[in-house]
Amino acid sequence: MKPTRPLTGLVAAVHTPFRPDGSLHLDVVEAQAAHLRAWGIDLAFVGGSTGEGHSLSLEERRALARRWVEVARGTALGVVVHVGANCLADSRALAAQAEELGAVAISALAPSYFKPRDTDALVACCADVAASAPRTPFYFYDIPALTGVSFSMPEFFEQAPARLPTLAGLKFTNPDLMAYLQCLQAGGGQWDVPWGIDEWLLAALAMGAQGAVGSSYNFAAPLYHRLIKAFEEDDLSTARWEQFRSVQLIQLLAGYGYMGAAKAVMKMLGVDVGPARLPQGNPSAAQVKELRRQLETLGFFDWIRP
């Protein structure tokens, strides 16, 4: 299926907002959406890894998708809903709801407890989910580092189209740049293959990436806009420098536990998305203070000025 709105440019994989007690705080979605629009991002990827989708109940995921689509309605912001789950019945329910809401697209990662044993089984899982949203573009979400499911994505594109009529492409969160290039060229270049590793964006652009889905676009979008602009203008020196800034930033946050630290940065920027849910941790108040000091020393708050 040719998507009416391909996942091009920067697509923010948005955080799920929680109250201090860990319950959903959906009132914050409006502020998140306004923040993205102010930073020139017009697509939100909801309920994925950054959204802690696997730490949400089915009803919480349904409520989250509903709220994002409600907030985005009437604006330029499009919503992609991640519907992947270990239970395919849950995935089907989320896919059907996303289509009813009018999501731009749906995406699903592979079941990761009982894993598909080969590409054929993976395609069967995707087809089972996508059938519940027969008018909505479907993107497989390849992230083997988290799912433990690692199959050839070029082979996926060979097998999937015959059984997945709504297939639009895949979210490629996998450092295999050779396979990424093969996916971009598969089927004569007909598939939409947004890149999913923020700190390797420049390499993906060199391969031909037209879009990228990532978590750090929530709090560092101006940096990446400059990176893309520099690449398009053949200013590789500037593009490399902006990518190095991205690497420094992500490495710093990872030292505190990436999810909790990233959510702390969002609060520093005036969008309080709350803490990360267990089993992920959160920095202490003292650590947040030190994180801010390190971010200031790094120059982060200057980097993100539009």
Secondary structure, DSSP 8 states (H G I E B T S, - for coil): ---SS---EEEEE----B-TTS-B-GGGHHHHHHHHHHTT--EEEESSTTTTGGGS-HHHHHHHHHHHHHHHTTSS-EEEEE---SSHHHHHHHHHHHHHHT-SEEEEE---SS--SSHHHHHHHHHHHHTTSTTS-EEEEE-HHHH-----HHHHHHHSTTT-TTEEEEEE--S-HHHHHHHHHGGGTTSB--B--GGGHHHHHHHT--EEEESTHHHHHHHHHHHHHHHHTT-HHHHHHHHHHHHHHHHHHHTT-HHHHHHHHHHHTT-------TTS----HHHHHHHHHHHHHHTHHHHT--
